[in-house]
């Protein structure tokens, strides 16, 4: 009788060990299974939003104005305003036929990357392209300053005509061509211009 009890206990113990072995084998298989590779697509680059309001374009060596009153600015500082994707540029009178300053409205779009590419103008009048680097942002992530240079794209090698009103040959070029020309423009330190946000407001 005692022997029968020992045999039954041994069989129960062996079956329990077998169950544990199967569980550990299963856990081991799961532990050593090759990891599943997950492809993560990085989010697209986004250009910073310029702070809205009054901006200044500064000639080399020009001190950034601290006043929002543009009439007390030095001649080396040129005002413009940004609102959304629009810019208003103040054009100084240059003749007796135009004795008063006039404003010019333009569309503004920014293409992210290094350097940042700013496209300013209208479809009717053509566009200017600016290469912007040394970007400065405020605590809200708004663009409030940069160093820039005008971009001029190379003429077509095949002698093709540049369709007007293209102002600098970049209107119909792919972004890669414009960015390559922008990098060249930034190498000439004498042509660099600072742009800086001054204050909120509108013209």
SULJOVEN-V905752 format. One record per residue. PHI is phi as a letter, one per 30 degrees, with the letter a starting at -180 (NA if undefined). PSI is psi as a letter, one per 30 degrees, with the letter a starting at -180 (NA if undefined). OMEGA is omega as a letter, one per 40 degrees, with the letter a starting at -180 (NA if undefined). Layout:
phi = (PHI:PHI)
psi = (PSI:PSI)
omega = (OMEGA:OMEGA)
//
This chain:
phi = (NA:d:d:d:d:d:d:d:d:d:d:d:d:d:d:d:d:d:d:d:d:d:d:d:d:d:d:d:d:d:d:c:d:d:d:d:d:c:d:c:d:d:d:d:d:b:d:d:d:d:d:d:k:d:b:b:c:c:d:e:i:d:d:d:d:c:c:d:d:d:d:c:d:d:d:d:c:c:d:a:b:b:b:i:c:b:b:c:c:c:c:d:d:b:a:d:d:b:d:c:d:b:c:b:c:b:d:b:b:c:c:d:k:b:d:d:c:c:c:b:k:b:d:d:c:j:b:c:c:b:c:c:b:h:d:c:b:d:d:c:i:d:d:b:a:a:c:b:b:d:c:b:d:d:d:e:d:d:i:d:d:d:d:d:c:e:d:b:i:c:e:c:d:d:d:d:d:d:d:d:d:d:d:d:d:d:d:d:d:d:c:d:b:c:c:b:d:c:a:d:k:b:d)
psi = (e:e:e:e:e:e:e:e:e:e:e:e:e:e:e:e:e:e:e:e:e:e:e:e:e:e:e:e:e:e:e:g:k:k:k:k:k:k:j:j:k:k:k:k:k:k:k:k:k:k:k:k:a:k:l:k:k:k:l:k:f:k:k:k:k:f:k:f:j:f:f:g:l:l:f:f:k:k:k:l:k:k:j:b:g:k:k:j:k:k:k:k:k:g:l:f:f:i:f:l:k:l:l:k:k:l:k:k:k:k:k:l:a:j:l:k:k:k:j:k:a:l:e:e:f:l:k:k:k:k:k:k:a:h:k:k:l:a:f:g:g:k:k:g:l:l:k:l:k:k:k:j:k:l:l:k:f:g:g:l:k:k:k:l:h:k:f:g:g:f:e:g:k:l:e:e:e:e:e:e:e:e:e:e:e:f:f:j:f:f:f:k:k:k:k:k:k:e:l:l:a:l:NA)
omega = (i:i:i:i:i:i:i:i:i:a:i:i:i:i:i:i:i:i:i:i:i:i:i:i:i:i:i:i:i:a:a:i:a:a:i:i:i:i:i:i:a:i:i:i:a:i:i:i:i:i:a:i:a:i:i:i:a:i:i:i:a:i:a:i:i:a:i:i:a:a:i:i:i:a:a:i:a:a:i:a:i:i:a:i:i:i:i:a:i:i:a:i:a:a:i:a:i:a:a:i:i:i:a:a:a:i:i:i:a:i:a:i:i:e:i:a:i:i:a:i:i:i:a:a:a:a:i:i:a:i:a:i:a:a:i:i:i:a:i:i:i:i:a:i:i:i:a:i:i:a:i:a:a:i:i:a:a:i:a:a:i:a:i:e:i:a:a:i:a:a:a:a:i:a:i:i:i:a:i:i:i:i:i:a:a:a:i:a:a:a:a:i:i:i:a:i:a:a:i:i:a:a:NA)
//
